[in-house]
């Protein structure tokens, strides 16, 4: 079987070398369902489970396999069940804060070359949400591309929307299309090719699954019409899946994530809000809060219109969100250290009692 068509390259081969020397096999995660993983291996598609040791030693969910990961495998005993022993180093990863968690990291997709950040030109269009997805995309290490779908719903205002997105995503390609028209999908061809992995992200109802179906030439994912009242979708994609395209290349569709909780992302903030960070670096004081300090270049840029007030407010909002996440991470680490000290102390005291 040809691993290269599933994205295998020298980077992953280098990470796998120590496991290959010990007789492990290798596979890429195509799908996860509860604790069962579907892998593509040299023997074809097969199911696998994570070893108890890997699950126990993982510092958190982010160290367990995710869709797109390459993993080291070995058959278990005589029943031949394939077991995942290790996750190979990742070339990129998309992470978010797990829902209902203090600050636990959840890997949404791994080893992605390009991410299509899909937004619909309907009632759900929101440049502030695009900025939020851009932060995650830049932090991941993959190349972001903004895809404005449903251009047929707003043909007169489409050009204005493109210009607006180009303003909030400097240096990022912006593609305008309607996924209902196959010929327009040719604009995505430069980003999809043999051995390359693309992930689609965006809110429910923006047309991610429709785009996947058009690229695959078949109904790989269910689709549904959005609600007419607010243009919101129905979460027709309920899991992440890596799909091999007939023309070469791979695509990962993801469930809609309306409330995308961010982790601390210095690179993502720097790349997404480059002009704000540039102005801030010119302030008289290095710890300028951009409020009433003298010589604040950011306040001056806002006053002259060089900075968009809405964009700056979103910048501040996401900074505060990340600061809260960082504080919670510190609290969690402190609590874990405290509990570990208690466990060690109890173990020491038991040992002393046995000796006494």
Secondary structure as GFF3:
##gff-version 3
##sequence-region A 1 356
A	DSSP	three_ten_helix	4	6	.	.	.	ID=ss1
A	DSSP	alpha_helix	10	21	.	.	.	ID=ss2
A	DSSP	beta_strand	25	33	.	.	.	ID=ss3
A	DSSP	beta_strand	36	41	.	.	.	ID=ss4
A	DSSP	beta_strand	44	50	.	.	.	ID=ss5
A	DSSP	alpha_helix	52	57	.	.	.	ID=ss6
A	DSSP	three_ten_helix	61	63	.	.	.	ID=ss7
A	DSSP	beta_strand	70	76	.	.	.	ID=ss8
A	DSSP	beta_strand	81	87	.	.	.	ID=ss9
A	DSSP	beta_strand	93	97	.	.	.	ID=ss10
A	DSSP	beta_strand	105	110	.	.	.	ID=ss11
A	DSSP	beta_strand	114	120	.	.	.	ID=ss12
A	DSSP	alpha_helix	127	140	.	.	.	ID=ss13
A	DSSP	beta_strand	143	149	.	.	.	ID=ss14
A	DSSP	three_ten_helix	151	153	.	.	.	ID=ss15
A	DSSP	alpha_helix	158	168	.	.	.	ID=ss16
A	DSSP	beta_strand	173	176	.	.	.	ID=ss17
A	DSSP	three_ten_helix	182	191	.	.	.	ID=ss18
A	DSSP	beta_strand	197	201	.	.	.	ID=ss19
A	DSSP	alpha_helix	208	216	.	.	.	ID=ss20
A	DSSP	beta_strand	241	244	.	.	.	ID=ss21
A	DSSP	beta_strand	250	253	.	.	.	ID=ss22
A	DSSP	alpha_helix	266	272	.	.	.	ID=ss23
A	DSSP	alpha_helix	274	281	.	.	.	ID=ss24
A	DSSP	alpha_helix	297	304	.	.	.	ID=ss25
A	DSSP	alpha_helix	309	355	.	.	.	ID=ss26
###
